[in-house]
Amino acid sequence: MPSIARMIFAFVFLSAFLASIEWLAFRLLTRKFQMQANWSHIRKWWLILLALIWIGFVINGFMWPTWRSTHPKLLSVLSISFFVIFIPKMVLAMFEMFEVARVGTFGAINHLSGSARPISRQSFLTQLGFGAAAATFASFLYGVTWGKYAYRVERVLVPISNLPSEFKDFKIVQFSDAHLGSFVDTPGPVLEALEQINALKPDVILFTGDLVNMRADEAEPWIEPFKNLSAPLGKFSIMGNHDYADYGPFSEEEREASRKRLKEIHGEMGFRLLLNEHEHFERNGERLALIGVENWGKGFRRSGDLKAALAGSDADKLCTVLLSHDPTHWEEEVMDGKAPVELTLSGHTHGMQFGIEIPWLGVKWSPSQWRYARWAGLYREGDQFLHVNRGFGVLGFHGRVGMPPEITVLEFEQA
């Protein structure tokens, strides 16, 4: 199917889905407020918001490739408004479906039993639906205003069986998925988060991919702030799936130019970009290997070449850390001893920027788990570890709800 046909089909399908959500949400609204004196005002403002949201949806769908450069602030406002208003409507729609099921069930029971007992048009479910929608609205409003800047430092202790004694206090700071194109200008909270990385006094700083959304020029305003990051043993980075200019309406020449410029920007930021390569850290004659591969993901670009990166690294003799953007690479080519790597650092999932985590209750949930078996935090299989960073920036939905942006401090200990 031609690309334009796929786009039209996707737009029509999504429009139909959104329209059904609107219809169900409006049914619940009508049931709740139709008999009240101010119903006409409620309906008027609902319809005004409905029109604005759909205008924003259409603009995002058709104008995003050009407006991302010419009108980034307006595009950001439209995107944020859509999510903040529409997600609560999905909650209303869900409870309306519950109400329909309730009325249908009791109607069938009455029919079978010959009862003429009336069925209430609204129940506790209706009240609960509006309460849940209000809580969802408040959560998403927080997520797009302060939540996306609520940077959290996660401290992770990794027990390594063959860790050289000279590296037992080795401190890594990992951050990932900056998606600098999602920030309009250079927001102060993001600059403060970068300064916080330096305050952690790491031995080495590792960035695990997706510096931009679509094109290298998104990173230009950030060169100096990233250049100011420092660590005694240096800064190292890899490419993520968004760093190849694969997702925009670009010619192959434009894509190649963007990739070339982005690699230059990594250098100007002071990062050693590992393109299927390796480095070594040395302390008093003992060494640790660092491997970095290009993006390799299940269902995504597979430019990573782990064998080439490992060649000559002595990874079979040394404690080895691998940087690979997509955690599915660890599952496919590292886990279960497929490669001599003790710790792999990834990102990519963002924890879907939405979820619930209450460690002391053992609660850890996100829609991300429907796509990725390992989507956030530290995982272990035998003597091999994977850490998935929840991401530093945002993509698509310009907010975070229950899934704060993350800076990870990883420290080694001898197992």
Number of C-alpha atoms within 10 A of each C-alpha: 6 6 8 9 10 11 13 11 12 12 15 12 12 12 15 12 11 15 13 14 21 17 14 21 23 19 16 26 22 15 13 17 14 15 9 10 9 10 14 12 10 15 16 11 11 13 13 10 15 16 12 13 19 17 14 19 18 13 15 18 12 11 13 17 15 11 16 17 13 11 12 18 16 13 19 21 13 19 19 22 20 21 21 21 18 20 16 23 27 19 21 28 24 17 23 25 15 15 20 15 12 18 17 13 12 15 17 12 12 15 12 9 9 9 10 9 10 9 13 9 13 16 13 8 14 20 14 13 24 19 14 16 21 15 13 20 20 13 17 26 20 16 25 21 14 16 21 24 23 17 22 14 17 15 12 15 12 20 18 19 13 15 20 16 12 14 20 16 13 14 18 20 24 29 28 30 31 23 22 26 23 20 18 12 13 12 10 10 14 19 13 13 20 19 16 15 21 15 11 15 16 22 16 18 24 22 27 31 29 27 29 26 26 24 25 24 16 20 21 15 12 16 15 12 15 19 16 13 19 20 18 10 13 16 22 23 29 29 32 30 26 22 25 24 23 18 14 15 12 15 11 11 9 14 21 15 15 20 19 13 17 24 19 15 22 22 17 15 19 20 23 18 22 20 20 23 22 22 15 15 14 12 11 7 7 14 19 21 21 25 26 29 29 29 28 25 22 13 7 12 15 14 16 21 16 21 13 14 21 25 13 11 19 15 20 13 12 20 21 25 21 25 30 32 34 26 27 21 20 27 17 13 14 21 22 14 13 11 16 20 25 26 25 26 25 32 29 26 22 26 28 22 27 20 17 14 14 10 8 6 7 8 9 12 18 18 14 18 16 9 10 15 11 19 28 27 16 17 14 13 11 9 16 21 21 26 23 28 29 27 32 28 29 24 20 12 20 22 26 29 21 19 26 26 30 23 24 25 20 18 18 17 17 14 11
